[in-house]
């Protein structure tokens, strides 16, 4: 018997929208990796994100996860058995012992603005709250998510859930490798 069986069944989300064929489930192992890549690739143009993900990249990343068990910490959204989105949660501790509980996810553009992403977001928050409850109290703790400035729908969702931007980063590109100053 698969020791992760309990996490691969259908998962009921209390605030899921009523969409024909919509269901949620847990991680089912390596067979999900190509589905994850397909969702990332299917999202990158709409989100204007420059990235290239291959199944091999997902395999490498998921072999070395820290503070995240995909069988407990992932959620997949499907329409009639086809994966349309997924999310994962994890946590980490900063040098000052602050605990950060992080969530991220992807949803194909066709299925956005229908309540699916919000229901998934809430499930991620519930899971992170469960994880935090097992950790020692008394230290600073924060929920965290992230998005690029071109991911306007994701940004709107995150902000509407009460998150504030606290950190900004930039991808810097140099036009050539000539005349680089000595440091």
C-alpha positions as protocol buffer text, in pm:
chain_id: "A"
residue {
  index: 1
  type: UNK
  ca { x: 0 y: 0 z: 0 }
}
residue {
  index: 2
  type: UNK
  ca { x: 124 y: 349 z: -84 }
}
residue {
  index: 3
  type: UNK
  ca { x: 220 y: 525 z: 239 }
}
residue {
  index: 4
  type: UNK
  ca { x: 103 y: 855 z: 88 }
}
residue {
  index: 5
  type: UNK
  ca { x: -242 y: 728 z: -12 }
}
residue {
  index: 6
  type: UNK
  ca { x: -423 y: 969 z: 222 }
}
residue {
  index: 7
  type: UNK
  ca { x: -279 y: 1267 z: 40 }
}
residue {
  index: 8
  type: UNK
  ca { x: -364 y: 1162 z: -314 }
}
residue {
  index: 9
  type: UNK
  ca { x: -741 y: 1147 z: -268 }
}
residue {
  index: 10
  type: UNK
  ca { x: -978 y: 1423 z: -366 }
}
residue {
  index: 11
  type: UNK
  ca { x: -947 y: 1721 z: -132 }
}
residue {
  index: 12
  type: UNK
  ca { x: -1255 y: 1924 z: -53 }
}
residue {
  index: 13
  type: UNK
  ca { x: -1206 y: 2300 z: -32 }
}
residue {
  index: 14
  type: UNK
  ca { x: -1481 y: 2481 z: 160 }
}
residue {
  index: 15
  type: UNK
  ca { x: -1473 y: 2789 z: -62 }
}
residue {
  index: 16
  type: UNK
  ca { x: -1416 y: 2623 z: -400 }
}
residue {
  index: 17
  type: UNK
  ca { x: -1626 y: 2765 z: -683 }
}
residue {
  index: 18
  type: UNK
  ca { x: -1895 y: 2549 z: -838 }
}
residue {
  index: 19
  type: UNK
  ca { x: -1738 y: 2472 z: -1175 }
}
residue {
  index: 20
  type: UNK
  ca { x: -1832 y: 2159 z: -1365 }
}
residue {
  index: 21
  type: UNK
  ca { x: -1551 y: 1902 z: -1351 }
}
residue {
  index: 22
  type: UNK
  ca { x: -1342 y: 2097 z: -1096 }
}
residue {
  index: 23
  type: UNK
  ca { x: -1168 y: 1892 z: -830 }
}
residue {
  index: 24
  type: UNK
  ca { x: -865 y: 1922 z: -605 }
}
residue {
  index: 25
  type: UNK
  ca { x: -620 y: 1653 z: -506 }
}
residue {
  index: 26
  type: UNK
  ca { x: -284 y: 1596 z: -347 }
}
residue {
  index: 27
  type: UNK
  ca { x: 51 y: 1516 z: -505 }
}
residue {
  index: 28
  type: UNK
  ca { x: 73 y: 1175 z: -676 }
}
residue {
  index: 29
  type: UNK
  ca { x: 448 y: 1148 z: -718 }
}
residue {
  index: 30
  type: UNK
  ca { x: 674 y: 1185 z: -1018 }
}
residue {
  index: 31
  type: UNK
  ca { x: 384 y: 1138 z: -1260 }
}
residue {
  index: 32
  type: UNK
  ca { x: 282 y: 1493 z: -1162 }
}
residue {
  index: 33
  type: UNK
  ca { x: 610 y: 1652 z: -1274 }
}
residue {
  index: 34
  type: UNK
  ca { x: 521 y: 1682 z: -1646 }
}
residue {
  index: 35
  type: UNK
  ca { x: 183 y: 1826 z: -1545 }
}
residue {
  index: 36
  type: UNK
  ca { x: 356 y: 2088 z: -1329 }
}
residue {
  index: 37
  type: UNK
  ca { x: 585 y: 2184 z: -1617 }
}
residue {
  index: 38
  type: UNK
  ca { x: 284 y: 2214 z: -1849 }
}
residue {
  index: 39
  type: UNK
  ca { x: 111 y: 2454 z: -1607 }
}
residue {
  index: 40
  type: UNK
  ca { x: 426 y: 2665 z: -1566 }
}
residue {
  index: 41
  type: UNK
  ca { x: 480 y: 2677 z: -1943 }
}
residue {
  index: 42
  type: UNK
  ca { x: 112 y: 2750 z: -2000 }
}
residue {
  index: 43
  type: UNK
  ca { x: 132 y: 3045 z: -1762 }
}
residue {
  index: 44
  type: UNK
  ca { x: 460 y: 3209 z: -1857 }
}
residue {
  index: 45
  type: UNK
  ca { x: 339 y: 3401 z: -2165 }
}
residue {
  index: 46
  type: UNK
  ca { x: 36 y: 3550 z: -1990 }
}
residue {
  index: 47
  type: UNK
  ca { x: 253 y: 3638 z: -1691 }
}
residue {
  index: 48
  type: UNK
  ca { x: 539 y: 3766 z: -1908 }
}
residue {
  index: 49
  type: UNK
  ca { x: 783 y: 3549 z: -1718 }
}
residue {
  index: 50
  type: UNK
  ca { x: 1105 y: 3441 z: -1885 }
}
residue {
  index: 51
  type: UNK
  ca { x: 1172 y: 3089 z: -1769 }
}
residue {
  index: 52
  type: UNK
  ca { x: 1237 y: 2751 z: -1912 }
}
residue {
  index: 53
  type: UNK
  ca { x: 1140 y: 2454 z: -1700 }
}
residue {
  index: 54
  type: UNK
  ca { x: 1187 y: 2093 z: -1795 }
}
residue {
  index: 55
  type: UNK
  ca { x: 1078 y: 1781 z: -1612 }
}
residue {
  index: 56
  type: UNK
  ca { x: 1443 y: 1718 z: -1519 }
}
residue {
  index: 57
  type: UNK
  ca { x: 1454 y: 2057 z: -1341 }
}
residue {
  index: 58
  type: UNK
  ca { x: 1147 y: 1969 z: -1135 }
}
residue {
  index: 59
  type: UNK
  ca { x: 1294 y: 1629 z: -1049 }
}
residue {
  index: 60
  type: UNK
  ca { x: 1618 y: 1788 z: -927 }
}
residue {
  index: 61
  type: UNK
  ca { x: 1435 y: 2049 z: -720 }
}
residue {
  index: 62
  type: UNK
  ca { x: 1189 y: 1807 z: -563 }
}
residue {
  index: 63
  type: UNK
  ca { x: 1460 y: 1559 z: -464 }
}
residue {
  index: 64
  type: UNK
  ca { x: 1608 y: 1822 z: -235 }
}
residue {
  index: 65
  type: UNK
  ca { x: 1307 y: 1994 z: -75 }
}
residue {
  index: 66
  type: UNK
  ca { x: 1356 y: 2127 z: 274 }
}
residue {
  index: 67
  type: UNK
  ca { x: 1067 y: 2185 z: 515 }
}
residue {
  index: 68
  type: UNK
  ca { x: 813 y: 2071 z: 258 }
}
residue {
  index: 69
  type: UNK
  ca { x: 664 y: 1728 z: 201 }
}
residue {
  index: 70
  type: UNK
  ca { x: 491 y: 1738 z: -137 }
}
residue {
  index: 71
  type: UNK
  ca { x: 251 y: 1463 z: -27 }
}
residue {
  index: 72
  type: UNK
  ca { x: 123 y: 1692 z: 247 }
}
residue {
  index: 73
  type: UNK
  ca { x: 213 y: 2037 z: 120 }
}
residue {
  index: 74
  type: UNK
  ca { x: 92 y: 2039 z: -241 }
}
residue {
  index: 75
  type: UNK
  ca { x: -249 y: 2085 z: -395 }
}
residue {
  index: 76
  type: UNK
  ca { x: -350 y: 2023 z: -756 }
}
residue {
  index: 77
  type: UNK
  ca { x: -655 y: 2167 z: -931 }
}
residue {
  index: 78
  type: UNK
  ca { x: -806 y: 1962 z: -1211 }
}
residue {
  index: 79
  type: UNK
  ca { x: -1087 y: 1999 z: -1461 }
}
residue {
  index: 80
  type: UNK
  ca { x: -1221 y: 1661 z: -1567 }
}
residue {
  index: 81
  type: UNK
  ca { x: -896 y: 1499 z: -1454 }
}
residue {
  index: 82
  type: UNK
  ca { x: -662 y: 1742 z: -1635 }
}
residue {
  index: 83
  type: UNK
  ca { x: -427 y: 1948 z: -1416 }
}
residue {
  index: 84
  type: UNK
  ca { x: -494 y: 2321 z: -1455 }
}
residue {
  index: 85
  type: UNK
  ca { x: -298 y: 2447 z: -1155 }
}
residue {
  index: 86
  type: UNK
  ca { x: -93 y: 2353 z: -853 }
}
residue {
  index: 87
  type: UNK
  ca { x: 59 y: 2504 z: -541 }
}
residue {
  index: 88
  type: UNK
  ca { x: 312 y: 2414 z: -275 }
}
residue {
  index: 89
  type: UNK
  ca { x: 391 y: 2547 z: 70 }
}
residue {
  index: 90
  type: UNK
  ca { x: 710 y: 2538 z: 274 }
}
residue {
  index: 91
  type: UNK
  ca { x: 873 y: 2722 z: 559 }
}
residue {
  index: 92
  type: UNK
  ca { x: 1216 y: 2845 z: 656 }
}
residue {
  index: 93
  type: UNK
  ca { x: 1387 y: 3020 z: 944 }
}
residue {
  index: 94
  type: UNK
  ca { x: 1584 y: 3341 z: 903 }
}
residue {
  index: 95
  type: UNK
  ca { x: 1903 y: 3415 z: 1097 }
}
residue {
  index: 96
  type: UNK
  ca { x: 1711 y: 3613 z: 1361 }
}
residue {
  index: 97
  type: UNK
  ca { x: 1484 y: 3306 z: 1417 }
}
residue {
  index: 98
  type: UNK
  ca { x: 1190 y: 3462 z: 1233 }
}
residue {
  index: 99
  type: UNK
  ca { x: 983 y: 3189 z: 1072 }
}
residue {
  index: 100
  type: UNK
  ca { x: 858 y: 3248 z: 719 }
}
residue {
  index: 101
  type: UNK
  ca { x: 571 y: 3033 z: 594 }
}
residue {
  index: 102
  type: UNK
  ca { x: 565 y: 3058 z: 217 }
}
residue {
  index: 103
  type: UNK
  ca { x: 313 y: 2966 z: -49 }
}
residue {
  index: 104
  type: UNK
  ca { x: 334 y: 2972 z: -425 }
}
residue {
  index: 105
  type: UNK
  ca { x: 130 y: 2840 z: -711 }
}
residue {
  index: 106
  type: UNK
  ca { x: 42 y: 2849 z: -1076 }
}
residue {
  index: 107
  type: UNK
  ca { x: -294 y: 2844 z: -1252 }
}
residue {
  index: 108
  type: UNK
  ca { x: -347 y: 2830 z: -1626 }
}
residue {
  index: 109
  type: UNK
  ca { x: -473 y: 3166 z: -1759 }
}
residue {
  index: 110
  type: UNK
  ca { x: -799 y: 3018 z: -1894 }
}
residue {
  index: 111
  type: UNK
  ca { x: -903 y: 2930 z: -1538 }
}
residue {
  index: 112
  type: UNK
  ca { x: -810 y: 3253 z: -1363 }
}
residue {
  index: 113
  type: UNK
  ca { x: -1062 y: 3501 z: -1220 }
}
residue {
  index: 114
  type: UNK
  ca { x: -1310 y: 3223 z: -1142 }
}
residue {
  index: 115
  type: UNK
  ca { x: -1235 y: 3172 z: -770 }
}
residue {
  index: 116
  type: UNK
  ca { x: -1008 y: 2868 z: -815 }
}
residue {
  index: 117
  type: UNK
  ca { x: -686 y: 3051 z: -729 }
}
residue {
  index: 118
  type: UNK
  ca { x: -844 y: 3213 z: -422 }
}
residue {
  index: 119
  type: UNK
  ca { x: -972 y: 2878 z: -292 }
}
residue {
  index: 120
  type: UNK
  ca { x: -626 y: 2729 z: -343 }
}
residue {
  index: 121
  type: UNK
  ca { x: -464 y: 3029 z: -172 }
}
residue {
  index: 122
  type: UNK
  ca { x: -689 y: 2980 z: 131 }
}
residue {
  index: 123
  type: UNK
  ca { x: -600 y: 2610 z: 144 }
}
residue {
  index: 124
  type: UNK
  ca { x: -230 y: 2701 z: 141 }
}
residue {
  index: 125
  type: UNK
  ca { x: -284 y: 2942 z: 430 }
}
residue {
  index: 126
  type: UNK
  ca { x: -469 y: 2672 z: 625 }
}
residue {
  index: 127
  type: UNK
  ca { x: -184 y: 2426 z: 568 }
}
residue {
  index: 128
  type: UNK
  ca { x: 78 y: 2681 z: 671 }
}
residue {
  index: 129
  type: UNK
  ca { x: -121 y: 2759 z: 986 }
}
residue {
  index: 130
  type: UNK
  ca { x: -121 y: 2385 z: 1069 }
}
residue {
  index: 131
  type: UNK
  ca { x: 256 y: 2371 z: 1021 }
}
residue {
  index: 132
  type: UNK
  ca { x: 313 y: 2685 z: 1230 }
}
residue {
  index: 133
  type: UNK
  ca { x: 105 y: 2538 z: 1513 }
}
residue {
  index: 134
  type: UNK
  ca { x: 363 y: 2258 z: 1548 }
}
residue {
  index: 135
  type: UNK
  ca { x: 648 y: 2507 z: 1594 }
}
residue {
  index: 136
  type: UNK
  ca { x: 752 y: 2680 z: 1916 }
}
residue {
  index: 137
  type: UNK
  ca { x: 554 y: 2994 z: 1990 }
}
residue {
  index: 138
  type: UNK
  ca { x: 704 y: 3327 z: 2083 }
}
residue {
  index: 139
  type: UNK
  ca { x: 916 y: 3394 z: 1777 }
}
residue {
  index: 140
  type: UNK
  ca { x: 811 y: 3625 z: 1493 }
}
residue {
  index: 141
  type: UNK
  ca { x: 617 y: 3445 z: 1219 }
}
residue {
  index: 142
  type: UNK
  ca { x: 494 y: 3564 z: 880 }
}
residue {
  index: 143
  type: UNK
  ca { x: 303 y: 3426 z: 584 }
}
residue {
  index: 144
  type: UNK
  ca { x: 473 y: 3507 z: 255 }
}
residue {
  index: 145
  type: UNK
  ca { x: 404 y: 3481 z: -115 }
}
residue {
  index: 146
  type: UNK
  ca { x: 564 y: 3645 z: -416 }
}
residue {
  index: 147
  type: UNK
  ca { x: 494 y: 3753 z: -769 }
}
residue {
  index: 148
  type: UNK
  ca { x: 655 y: 3942 z: -1052 }
}
residue {
  index: 149
  type: UNK
  ca { x: 520 y: 4285 z: -1141 }
}
residue {
  index: 150
  type: UNK
  ca { x: 384 y: 4133 z: -1462 }
}
residue {
  index: 151
  type: UNK
  ca { x: 173 y: 3879 z: -1270 }
}
residue {
  index: 152
  type: UNK
  ca { x: -104 y: 4132 z: -1216 }
}
residue {
  index: 153
  type: UNK
  ca { x: -377 y: 3881 z: -1131 }
}
residue {
  index: 154
  type: UNK
  ca { x: -161 y: 3706 z: -873 }
}
residue {
  index: 155
  type: UNK
  ca { x: -59 y: 4041 z: -726 }
}
residue {
  index: 156
  type: UNK
  ca { x: -424 y: 4148 z: -698 }
}
residue {
  index: 157
  type: UNK
  ca { x: -514 y: 3820 z: -526 }
}
residue {
  index: 158
  type: UNK
  ca { x: -228 y: 3843 z: -278 }
}
residue {
  index: 159
  type: UNK
  ca { x: -305 y: 4206 z: -193 }
}
residue {
  index: 160
  type: UNK
  ca { x: -678 y: 4137 z: -160 }
}
residue {
  index: 161
  type: UNK
  ca { x: -591 y: 3873 z: 101 }
}
residue {
  index: 162
  type: UNK
  ca { x: -423 y: 4137 z: 318 }
}
residue {
  index: 163
  type: UNK
  ca { x: -58 y: 4092 z: 221 }
}
residue {
  index: 164
  type: UNK
  ca { x: 167 y: 4394 z: 186 }
}
residue {
  index: 165
  type: UNK
  ca { x: 474 y: 4428 z: -34 }
}
residue {
  index: 166
  type: UNK
  ca { x: 779 y: 4435 z: 190 }
}
residue {
  index: 167
  type: UNK
  ca { x: 1056 y: 4345 z: -52 }
}
residue {
  index: 168
  type: UNK
  ca { x: 1121 y: 4425 z: -415 }
}
residue {
  index: 169
  type: UNK
  ca { x: 1384 y: 4276 z: -641 }
}
residue {
  index: 170
  type: UNK
  ca { x: 1497 y: 4344 z: -994 }
}
residue {
  index: 171
  type: UNK
  ca { x: 1648 y: 4140 z: -1273 }
}
residue {
  index: 172
  type: UNK
  ca { x: 1929 y: 4348 z: -1417 }
}
residue {
  index: 173
  type: UNK
  ca { x: 2059 y: 4291 z: -1770 }
}
residue {
  index: 174
  type: UNK
  ca { x: 2380 y: 4427 z: -1917 }
}
residue {
  index: 175
  type: UNK
  ca { x: 2372 y: 4483 z: -2292 }
}
residue {
  index: 176
  type: UNK
  ca { x: 2717 y: 4334 z: -2351 }
}
residue {
  index: 177
  type: UNK
  ca { x: 3025 y: 4196 z: -2180 }
}
residue {
  index: 178
  type: UNK
  ca { x: 3254 y: 4475 z: -2305 }
}
residue {
  index: 179
  type: UNK
  ca { x: 3408 y: 4748 z: -2092 }
}
residue {
  index: 180
  type: UNK
  ca { x: 3330 y: 4587 z: -1759 }
}
residue {
  index: 181
  type: UNK
  ca { x: 3495 y: 4798 z: -1489 }
}
residue {
  index: 182
  type: UNK
  ca { x: 3750 y: 4641 z: -1255 }
}
residue {
  index: 183
  type: UNK
  ca { x: 3626 y: 4608 z: -899 }
}
